[in-house]
Amino acid sequence: MIDAMAKRYGSLPSNILANGDTFDMMVFDVAVTTEVVNSYKQQNKPLPADFYNQSQIDDLAEEYYGHKSK
């Protein structure tokens, strides 16, 4: 991950290790994930099943919209 961050942001890995923190890693992860999702959307392809957890999606849907049987 350090190498990928260094390439993306044009910085030396030692600089990222010395000055980076978990927030920087989170921002990098969100940015890369967003690019992947957008790439799949542009190609009209579904996301791979291992990209998300269906039970978590079902739980969130139930939390916001109620149980399916109601």
N, C-alpha and C positions, 0 to 999 in steps of 0.2 A: 504494500500500500504506500509506503514511503516513497518508493521509486516512482510510482504512478502519480503521486501528488507532486513530486519534484518536477516531473516532465510537464504535467498540466499547468503548473503555476510558474514554471521557469525559475526554479530555485534549486539550490544544492540540497541533497538529502540531509547533510549535516545541519544546514540552516533550519530545515523542517523539524529535525529532531531536537534542536536547541530551542526553537521558538514556537513550534506548533503545540497545540493542545487538543483535547478531545473534541472541542467545538469545531476546530478546523477539519478534523477527520469526519465529523458528522456532515458538515457542509459539503465536503468532497463526495461522501457516499450518496447524499441526496442528489447532488448534481449528476453524478454518473448514472444513478438509478433512473433519474428523470430522462436522461438521454436514451437509455435503453428502452424505456417504456414508449417514448415518442417514436423511436425507430420502429418498434413493433406496430404502433398505430399507423404510421405512414405506409407500412407495407401491408396493412390490413390483415395482420397475423395475430392470433391470440397469444397472450403471454404464456410461457411454458408453465406447466402445473407446479414445478418446483420453485417457481418465482414467488408464489404466495401460498398461504395456508388456508384452505377452503373452510376449515372449521372456525378459524378466527373471523373470516368474512361472514359466515353464517351467524356467529355470535354477535358481531357488530350490527348486522341487519336486524336480528331479533331485538337487540337493545334499542335501536332507533325506530323500528317499524312495527314491533310486536311479533309475537309468535306466528309462524306460518299457518297454523291451524285455526287461528282466530279470524 
